[in-house]
Amino acid sequence: MELTKQQFTEDLRKSLTQNFAKTTKNANDQEIYMSLARVIKGYYSKIWLEDNEYKDKTAAKQTYYFSIEFMPGRMLKSNLLNLGLLQTVRDALADIGSDLDKISENEQDMAIGNGGLGRLASCFMDSLASTGLPGNGNGIRYKYGLFKQRIIDGYQVELPDVWLTNGNPWEVRRSDKAVEVKFGGNVWMEEIGHGRYTPHFENQETILAVPYDTAMVGYENKTVNNLCLWRAELPEGSEVIHPSLDYMQDVDTLSAVLYPDDSNYSGRLLRLKQEYFFVSAGLQRIVNHYLNLGLPLPRIPEHVAVHINDTHPALCIPEFMRILIDEHEMSWESAWQLTVKTMSYTNHTIMAEAMEKWSEEMMKSLLPRIYQIIVEIDNRFAKEYIPKVGPSLVHNTRIVKDGKVHMANLSIIGSHSTNGVAKIHSDLLKDVVLHDFYIIFPERFNNKTNGIAERRWIQIANEELSGLIDETIGKSWRKDLNDLTVLKAFQDNDEILNKFEAVKFHDKERLAKLILEKNGITVNPNAIFDVQVKRLHAYKRQLLNLLHIMKLYFDIKDGNAENMVPRVFIFGAKAAPSYQYAKAIIKAINEVANMINSDTDVEDKLKVVFLENYNVSLAEQIIPSANVGEQISLASTEASGTSNMKFMLNGALTIGTLDGANIEIKDAVGDENIFIFGMNKDDVLEYYTNGRYQSTEIYNSNPILKRILNAFVDGSIPNIENEGREIFDSMTVYNDEYFVLRDFDSYVETQKRLEDYYRDRHAWNKSCLLNIANAARFSSDRTVREYAEQIWQINPR
Ligand code: 26W
């Protein structure tokens, strides 16, 4: 939008006076942040209103992306960038003696997600708006986001994330759009004539769902979509005159916390309640809005697409059926057709322990009507498909069996599309994990490789690099990332390559400063910055990284590292609070770090840094400064990964396995510009089928590994008596579930190759440039366009 510095400064002054009775001279940074946010909200609200009117007028089809997690991070700079005001506001603030970066730090991260799945949802929100696609989010407004992580004595300690204390200036509470969600009680069917039945209810618990809307502002266009997050409240004027304390507490807990587990399915009642809560509220709002436009219900799939992000919102399927049948008297057959046409589903993990299966008993008592509908869906599925594909396939794919409701099965059967999030992952779904479904519904399966919102991950996170790209090839890449390919023309131009190297060096100096501030560790910006940031999970193999660090440490101690290129290993990772083993790894990383960083023999050859509380805004500071991104999961376990894409876009090289999107990154950049090691998925599957892996054989025959692993239990690494034992046993007694030892030698060799390559500045810089130049296909703009065309059938404005 068009705006002068003077106009903006005037608006900010007004806002400061109106909201805080302050001037630009005596306001503190928090007050400036709040006032600034309100000014910006004022600017985009006009576009928001206009786009809503446009959407209603055209009634063009829209997508609703249901996700139990979102991780937008900070909104201020993102909104400024997308409105085209970043520079104007930065300059205007500087004129009044303020610094936009410092003001921005007063914004609490909106961290209502665990990791990959939630961050992907937020990249999609940004990309939908920025590509002009009508797509909205639907989720829960948790009072507490993902826990704040502190490291105390090397241990992870979890503190509550109280992100709403100062208020959230971006959200709009819409009390007039509140709906009721009902739980429990009894339900029975009564005949209403002509062989039709209608459900009757008693003793249900009613909860009010109040939506809070946040504008998702598109990049320099006219689109503003909506992220709708639901809060649970006591129903107004409910028949309960003196609600019991229990009931009030119940209501409060419902939208209080995000489950901090992304590894193990836990069948907790509260979680099921949360799932139904945001599903039911979201669908009610959609249907109400749709009917208010005067459109006929049987045509709803022409106007509405509902996306189920992993199985957590899978109750969309029976709930949509309930609304159509019970509330709008539609026949089962018609309702089913509409449901399957409206719904689509993405799978984000093949880890068996993360698959949702709710106990029938729990489902029946919490959601009696939904349970009935699920059983009916399941019975009709069996009846229709046994004659077509035989009883054994149907048995394997049934929704209700062994006393459990299988949510992935419900999601596939009740939708028209099931996709994985990278080629290898989608292939594994078809060939292995969901093979029986693939035989029954081959046309439903497809791949949509993940992507990242380049605006946040380079334009905001790395302004200096963005400026250098502008200077080199012009600014068009900011609108269309494909234009980055023009950079290829400069791959042998040392003058340009040196400029890119200089920007990376500045980024590293900035991170070095942060590391000194936060951890009190001095790191050398000339060292290789080697980064692994992601949730802590055994399959992601942070341990493999740590074992290699120990190898380098022993090399230094043995005097075998004369010519080693100095390295700084940087970690960021939260462990699920109940995930004992992951927490042991965090403790081990921190104790190894202490040992190495305080050993004077090491000098600045090797440093290990664990940055606490990894989240979106910390990621924006870490990723630009990386030389190397670690993507070292066991092949076939990481569905896609998305930090690999962020590193690439910021000119870091990947060391990784043939897993997730690493494979497509390798195809994009070529073998010379990525460091691949270890087993591939077929090697791994082969081990699974022949069952002949013996980790102790490797332990006994590899003296280097033996020495490293022994250090975990013989006191060489201090203060990890219990954790060291647990880790040692996992590698030996418990046969190394994720083949860390099996891939160790290959990893070490490849790290060595990487180090040698780093010495050749021309070659290294060229590879970095080619990574940036080939990053376009990992833009989430590309990803959401594919969803729009191939799954949702929605069009850009
Ligand atoms: C136990 C409850 C639970 C189970 C699974 C919570 C959360 C999950 C998520 C599906 C885990 C997740 O975040 N998966 C990640 O999704 C990313 C986006 O597609 C991928 O890039 C990651 O590879 C995948 O691990």
Residues whose N, C-alpha, C, O or C-beta is under 5 A from the ligand:
A	BS01	26W	G115 G116 L117 L120 D261 D262 S263 N264 Y265 S266 D310 H348 T349 A354 V421 E638 A639 S640 G641 T642
